[in-house]
Amino acid sequence: MKALRSRLVVLAISIIGFIAMGIAPAVLAADYNKETLIGADFSDRDLRDSSFVKAILRKSDFSGANLQGVSLFGARLQEANFEGADLSYATLDTAIFNRANLTNAILEGAFAYNAKFDGATVDGADFTDVLLRSDDLATLCDVATGTNPVTGRDTRETLLCD
């Protein structure tokens, strides 16, 4: 116990020292695997490389969040808000995004092969190089509109709809 306390003190002093020198410490990825977090507020947070495997996140707010490289494998994200979120290179396989808001989200390079997007809003979303099943692609192409304000890419073009 004493050794653990000493390590924590050293870590805290190191972080304070880095901040005082203007050096930001590395982002610590969080583990939310199998958590039930209905309606949780993750808006505008830096959650890079965090893990939400099989988490229940219905109606949660991820708007403006940095979710690069996160794992949302099997997560339940019905009616969640991802407006303006960056999901680049995230693992979204078997996640349920039904009725989720993905307006202006960036999903570039994400793996979403068995993800479900029924009723999702994808206005301005960037799906560049996202691996999707053909039936999910057809569902998204039926509602895809807009241009992503960050990447400048047309949603329908990133989905290869036409």
C-alpha positions as CSV (number, residue, x, y, z in Angstrom):
1,M,0.0,0.0,0.0
2,K,2.9,2.4,0.9
3,A,4.6,1.7,-2.5
4,L,1.3,2.4,-4.4
5,R,0.9,5.7,-2.6
6,S,4.5,6.7,-3.4
7,R,3.9,5.9,-7.1
8,L,0.7,8.0,-7.1
9,V,2.5,10.9,-5.5
10,V,5.4,10.7,-8.1
11,L,2.8,10.5,-10.9
12,A,0.9,13.5,-9.6
13,I,4.1,15.6,-9.2
14,S,5.2,14.6,-12.7
15,I,1.9,15.7,-14.2
16,I,2.0,19.0,-12.4
17,G,5.5,19.5,-13.5
18,F,4.6,18.8,-17.2
19,I,1.7,21.2,-17.0
20,A,3.9,23.9,-15.4
21,M,6.4,23.5,-18.2
22,G,3.6,23.8,-20.8
23,I,3.9,20.1,-21.8
24,A,0.6,18.3,-21.9
25,P,0.7,14.8,-20.5
26,A,-0.5,12.0,-22.8
27,V,-4.2,11.3,-22.9
28,L,-5.1,8.4,-20.7
29,A,-7.6,6.1,-22.4
30,A,-10.6,5.1,-20.3
31,D,-12.3,1.7,-20.0
32,Y,-16.1,1.8,-20.0
33,N,-16.5,-1.9,-21.1
34,K,-19.9,-3.4,-20.3
35,E,-21.0,-0.3,-18.4
36,T,-24.6,0.9,-18.3
37,L,-24.3,4.7,-18.9
38,I,-27.8,5.7,-20.2
39,G,-27.9,9.4,-20.9
40,A,-24.2,10.0,-20.0
41,D,-22.6,13.3,-21.0
42,F,-19.3,12.8,-22.8
43,S,-19.6,15.9,-24.9
44,D,-16.5,17.8,-26.0
45,R,-14.2,15.2,-24.2
46,D,-11.0,13.8,-25.4
47,L,-11.7,10.0,-25.3
48,R,-9.0,8.8,-27.8
49,D,-8.4,5.1,-27.7
50,S,-11.0,4.5,-24.9
51,S,-13.0,1.4,-24.9
52,F,-16.8,1.1,-24.6
53,V,-17.1,-2.6,-25.6
54,K,-20.7,-3.8,-25.2
55,A,-21.6,-0.7,-23.1
56,I,-25.2,0.5,-23.0
57,L,-25.0,4.2,-23.9
58,R,-28.6,4.9,-25.1
59,K,-29.3,8.7,-25.3
60,S,-25.8,9.6,-24.3
61,D,-24.1,12.8,-25.6
62,F,-20.8,12.5,-27.5
63,S,-21.2,15.7,-29.4
64,G,-17.9,17.4,-30.2
65,A,-15.9,14.5,-28.6
66,N,-12.6,13.2,-29.9
67,L,-13.3,9.5,-30.2
68,Q,-10.4,8.6,-32.5
69,G,-9.5,5.0,-32.3
70,V,-12.1,4.1,-29.7
71,S,-13.7,0.7,-29.5
72,L,-17.5,0.8,-29.5
73,F,-17.7,-2.9,-30.4
74,G,-21.2,-4.2,-29.6
75,A,-22.2,-0.9,-27.9
76,R,-25.9,0.1,-27.7
77,L,-26.0,3.7,-28.9
78,Q,-29.7,4.2,-29.7
79,E,-30.6,7.9,-29.9
80,A,-27.1,8.9,-28.9
81,N,-25.7,12.3,-30.0
82,F,-22.5,12.2,-32.0
83,E,-22.9,15.6,-33.7
84,G,-19.5,16.9,-34.7
85,A,-17.7,14.0,-33.0
86,D,-14.5,12.5,-34.5
87,L,-14.8,8.7,-34.7
88,S,-11.9,8.3,-37.1
89,Y,-10.4,4.8,-37.1
90,A,-12.9,3.6,-34.4
91,T,-14.1,0.1,-34.1
92,L,-17.9,0.2,-34.5
93,D,-18.5,-3.4,-35.4
94,T,-21.9,-4.7,-34.2
95,A,-22.7,-1.3,-32.5
96,I,-26.3,-0.1,-32.7
97,F,-26.6,3.5,-33.8
98,N,-30.4,3.3,-34.5
99,R,-31.9,6.9,-34.4
100,A,-28.5,8.3,-33.4
101,N,-27.5,11.8,-34.5
102,L,-24.3,11.6,-36.6
103,T,-24.6,15.1,-38.0
104,N,-21.2,16.4,-39.2
105,A,-19.4,13.4,-37.5
106,I,-16.1,12.1,-39.0
107,L,-16.0,8.4,-39.3
108,E,-13.0,8.1,-41.6
109,G,-11.4,4.7,-41.6
110,A,-13.8,3.3,-39.0
111,F,-14.6,-0.4,-39.0
112,A,-18.4,-0.7,-38.9
113,Y,-19.2,-3.8,-40.9
114,N,-22.0,-5.1,-38.7
115,A,-23.1,-1.8,-37.2
116,K,-26.8,-0.8,-37.5
117,F,-27.8,2.7,-38.5
118,D,-31.6,2.4,-38.8
119,G,-33.2,5.9,-38.5
120,A,-29.8,7.6,-37.9
121,T,-29.2,11.2,-39.0
122,V,-26.1,11.4,-41.1
123,D,-26.3,15.0,-42.6
124,G,-22.7,16.1,-43.3
125,A,-21.1,12.9,-41.9
126,D,-17.9,11.8,-43.4
127,F,-17.8,8.0,-44.1
128,T,-14.5,8.0,-46.1
129,D,-13.0,4.4,-46.2
130,V,-15.6,3.0,-43.7
131,L,-16.3,-0.7,-44.2
132,L,-20.0,-1.3,-44.2
133,R,-22.3,-4.1,-45.2
134,S,-24.2,-3.5,-48.4
135,D,-27.7,-3.4,-46.7
136,D,-26.4,-0.8,-44.1
137,L,-24.9,1.2,-47.0
138,A,-28.2,1.2,-48.8
139,T,-30.0,2.4,-45.6
140,L,-27.5,5.2,-45.2
141,C,-27.6,6.3,-48.8
142,D,-31.4,6.7,-48.6
143,V,-30.9,9.5,-46.0
144,A,-27.4,10.8,-46.7
145,T,-27.1,14.6,-47.4
146,G,-24.8,17.5,-46.8
147,T,-21.1,18.2,-46.6
148,N,-18.8,17.7,-43.6
149,P,-17.7,21.2,-42.4
150,V,-14.3,20.0,-41.3
151,T,-13.2,17.7,-44.1
152,G,-15.2,19.3,-46.9
153,R,-16.4,15.9,-48.1
154,D,-19.9,15.2,-49.4
155,T,-21.6,12.6,-47.3
156,R,-23.1,10.7,-50.3
157,E,-19.7,10.7,-52.0
158,T,-17.9,9.3,-48.9
159,L,-20.5,6.5,-48.8
160,L,-20.1,5.9,-52.6
161,C,-23.9,6.2,-53.0
162,D,-24.0,7.2,-56.7
